[in-house]
Amino acid sequence: MTTDPLVLLPQLDQATDRLLRTAATLGDAAGPSSLPGWTRGHVLTHLARNADAYVNLLNWARTGVRTPAYPSAEARAADIEAGAGRPLAEQVEDVRAAATRFAELAADMPASAWAATIEKLGGREVPATIVVWDRLREVEVHHVDLDAGYTTADWPDAFSQHLLRELLNGFGKRHDAPTLILRPDELGHDLSLRPAPAGDDAGDAAGVPVVAGPSHALAGWLSGRSAGDNLRVIPDGPLPSVPAWM
């Protein structure tokens, strides 16, 4: 899956439409989400403020004027808490309006602005081109977190496979990640988390567990969005423990 923002923007529009349709059916925003300590209102408020945060980053890329996504991690958390208790209709309209602000600004970005360097929360420098993928990931993953019938199985295949590779890349830089081999059903080759011997069956022979299943289930398991009940472990046994994603 590409990170080209012009390619991803239509996919983001579709993902946002799916999210808004689900949100409109919730009844109220006070019900629990699948995230510990967060109601559905917390999730929806986060999605709205996240869109505004990415508007800030696009403005930074377009103008060259430093405009952080959030003033601070503390301000981000406070905004989510402050908005979480609002009525559902207000929450849905907030998400819709914020998503529209982001979509309109992204569509109007000059080509040169996408090459600008910006900073994410925490100070990590990234190219502006990554912003649309980041927003798409937020929408798709937190749609699942609403715990309202949308699951990782509803993720488009391209999104699932891109997220899976991103997760592998991120966990591969961590000292607390396990060594294992993933075998996505849709691919004709294995993917390694941490260095492992080459070859289709090398993981089995070396004692490294192989976890097989659909890409969406693998990505959902690694991201903490599914328990991995439909995954297969080779040799037969329990799923390895993986650390929290983020």
N, C-alpha and C positions, 0 to 999 in steps of 0.2 A: 504494500500500500504506500502510495506516495505521501509526502508531506507538503506537496505543492498546494498552497492555500487556495488557488483558483480552482483546483480540482476538488478540494475538500469542502469548499463552501456549500455546494448543492447538497452534499451528504450531511453537513451540519444542519442545513435547513430542514431536511427530512427527519433527522434525529430530534430536532427541537419540536417539530410538529407532533411526533410520537409522544414526546415527554408531556407536552401541553395537553394532549388528548387524555393521557393517563391522569394527569394532575386534576383535570376537570371532573373526574369521576370519584375523587377521594371522599367526598362527603364533608370532611373537615380536615384541617391541617394538624389537629392535636394528636392524631393516632401515632403509634410508634413506628419508626422506620427500622430498617435492619442494622443501623449504626448505633452502637451503644451510647445511650444518653441523649440521642437526637430523636425528636419527633419528625414527622413528615414536613412540618413547618420549618424546622431547622434546615432540612435538605433543600426545600424550595427557596428559602431565603439565601442560602449559600449559593445556589445556582444563579440567582438574580445578581447578587453582589459579585460573583465570579465573572459574569458577563461584563459588568461595569469595570472590574479590575483589568480585564483584557482590552476594554476600550481605552483605558489609561495607557496600556502598553502600546497599542496601535498609534495613539496620539504621540507618544514618545518617538516611535519609529518614524512617523510622518513629519514631525516638526523638529526633532532633535532636542526638544526641551525635556529634561528628565522628569518623568511622570510615573512614579512607582505604582505598581498594581494596587497595593494597599499601603496606608501610612505605616503600619506595623502589623506583626502577627497578633498583637493584643487588640488593635483596632478591628482587624478582620473578625476575630472571635466575638468582640462586643457587638458588632453590627449584626452578626448572625443571631446572637441571643436576643437582641433588641427586636428583631423582625419576626422571630419564630412564632410568636403567639397571635399573629394577625389572622383575620378570617380568611378562609380558603380563596374566595373570589379575589381578594386583594393580593394574595400571594401569587395566584395564577397570572393576574394582570401584570404584576411586578416582573415575573419571569419573562412574560411575553414582551413587555416594553424594553427590558434590558437586553434581551436577545435581539430585538429589532435594532436597537442602537448599535450593537456590535456588528450585526449583519450589514447594515447600511454603511458603517465606517469601513469595514473590511472590503466591501465591494468598490469603494471609492478610493482605495489606497493606490498611490502611484507605484509603478513597478519598482522604482528605485528604493522606495521606503521599505519594501520587504527585505532588503539586504541589510538594513540597519541592525545594530547590536543593541539589545535591551537587557534589563536585569529582572529576573524573577524574584519572588519573595525569598529572602535569604542571601541575595547578592550574586546568584549564579548568572553569568552572562550567557545569553543565547541569541540566535538570529531571530528576527521578527517573523520569519517564515514558519516557525514552530507554533505560533500562537493559535492558529486555526485548528491544528491537530490537538493541541492541549484543550481547547474548548470542546471539541468533539468528544474527547475522552471524558471530560467532566460530565457532559450531558448523558452519554451512554452509561457510564458507570453509576452515576447517581440516580439515573432512572431506575436501575435495578434496586438501589438502596431505598427507594420509596416503598418497596415490599407490597406492590399493588398488582402483581401478576406479570410484570415485565421481567424476564429473566435473561441470563446470559445466552440462552438459546435463541433469543430474539435479536441478538446482535448480528449485524451483517457480517458475512464471512471475512470480507477484507478488513473490517475493523477488528474482529477477533484475532486474526493472524498478525496484524500490526501490533496490537496491544501485547500479544503473547511474546513477540520478539523484543518489544520494549521492556517487558518484565524480565525476560531472560538477561538482557543487557544490564539492567539495573541490579538484579540480584547477583549477577556475576562479578560485580564490584564490591560485594559485601562479604565480610568474614563470617557472618552468621548464617549464610545460605548453605543448603545441603548440596552435595554432589549428586546429580541425577540426570537421566536422559528422558526427554519428552518425545513422544511418538504421536504427532497429530495425525488423525485419520485421513485428513485431506491432502497431506503432503507425502511425497515419496521418499522422504529421508527423515532422520532423527535430528533433534535439536538438543544441544548439551547445555546444562547448567553447571558451570565449572568445567575445567578441562577433563575430558574423558577419552579413552582409546577410540580410534576410528573404527568404522565398520558397523553394519546394522546390528549385529549381535554382540558387539564388543562390550557394551554396558552390562549385559547379562553375565558374560564370562568373567568380567572383572569384579563382579559383585556390586556393581552400581545399579540401583533400581531403575527400571524403565516404567514410566507412567504414560499410558496410552489413552487416547480418546479424542473427541472432537476438539477443535481449536478453541471454541468458545468455552468448553468445560475446563480445559487446561488453563486458559487465561482467567476464567472465573475463580478457579481454585487458587492460583498463585496470587490473585488480587484480593482474596478474601471475600469474593462475592458468591461463592458456592462452596458446598462442603466436599465436592468431588465425588459424589455418590455414583456417578456414571463413568468414572475413570477406572482403568484396569492397571494393576500393578504387576510387573513381571520381574522376578518370580513372585508368585502369589504372596500377598502380605498386606499390611496396612499402608496407607499413604504416608510418605515421609512428612515430617513436620517442616513447615516453611515459616519464616518470620513474617511479621506484619509488613505489608507493602508500604503504606504511608498513612 
